[in-house]
Amino acid sequence: MLGRQNLDLAKDGKFDFFPSTMASQLNNHEEVISLLDSKLEGNFDEDQVTRACNIACWCIQEGEMSSPSMGYVVQVLERVVEVGIPPIPLYLQSHVDNLGRERDDMECSGESSLVTE
């Protein structure tokens, strides 16, 4: 769906972590289509993409009781059952916040980063 890695350095110098961005957009009722690789050239089913993103966010919830079983995931993807919008996992947001601080610390100390533009 992306055509790139989950972690990317945006042009403004901030980190873009796809799972966090996707979860945030879903929770804000924004389209996730804008996150797709432009090379798809519109060759996708918008409902299927949104459904896949929703269930993916449910799968990464904290605690196994909050995550769906694989059987349920299949049912969602096959449109047998509907799934609501998942909450943003706390660890995703804190992970992205920590990465932003680490980048600032590296720039101040002159250390190099594995992430390249």
N, C-alpha and C positions, 0 to 999 in steps of 0.2 A: 504494500500500500504506500510505503514511503519512498523507496528508492534511495534511502540514506540511513545513517545510523540513528539510534534512539537519542543520542546526545550530540548536539551540534552547537557550534559557536555562532551566534547570530551576528549580523553586521554591526549591531550596537555594542558589541563586546560582551553581551550577557549570554549565559548558557541557555539553550533551548532543549529541554528534556521531554521528548515526545509523550511518554505516558502521563506526565503531569499536565502538559498542555492539553492533551486529549480529554483527560478527566475534568479539567477546568472548563473547557468549552462545552462539554456535555452538561455540566452542572449549571452553566450560564445559558443553557438552551440555544447555544450557537451551533452553526453547522460545522461538522468535522470534515466536510468535503474539502475545505480550503487547506487541510493538512496533507491531502493526497499528493502523490507524485504527479507533476504536470505531464509526464510522459504517458500517462494513462489516457490523455486526450478525451476525457469524458466517457471512456468505455468502462463504466461501472454502474452498478445498481445502487442508487443513493440509500435506499432503505436497507439494503444488505450491508453497506459500509457502516451505517449508523448502528445497526443491530450488532455487528461484529465488534465495534468500538465499545458499545454498552456492555456486552458480555465480557469483553477483555478487561474492562475496568472492574467488573464484579469479581473476576478471577484473581485479581491482585489485591483484594481486600485483606486487611489484617485479621488474622484468626480464621481457622478453618471453618468455623460455624457461619462466617459471613460469606465464604466463597462457595460457589455452586459446584455440584458434582459434574463430572464429565457428561453423564447422561443428560443432565439438565442443560448443559451448554449445547449439546447436539440438538435438543428439542428447541432451544431458542434459535439456533442457526437455521433449523429447518422450518421455522415459523409455526411450530406446534404450540408454543407458549410465548407470552409476551414477558418482557423484563423491563423493570423501571430504571430510572436513572440512578446510577450508583453514587455513593458519597465519594469524595476525594480522599484516598488513604492519607493519613497524617504523615506517614513516613516519606511519601513522595514529595510533599511540599517541603518538609524539613531537609530532604536530600538536595533538592534544587537550591534551597537557601544556603546550605553548606557549600555547595559547589561554587556559588557566586562569591562567598567569602574567601574560599581557597584561591580562586583566581585573583582576587584583589590582593591577597597576601603574597602570591607568587610574583605579581607585578611589582610590588613594593620591594621584595627581596632580590629581584632580578633572576629568579629561578625560571627555568623553561617549563613549558607545558606540553603534555602529550597531545592535546587538542590543537589541531592546526586549522587555519582558515582555508 
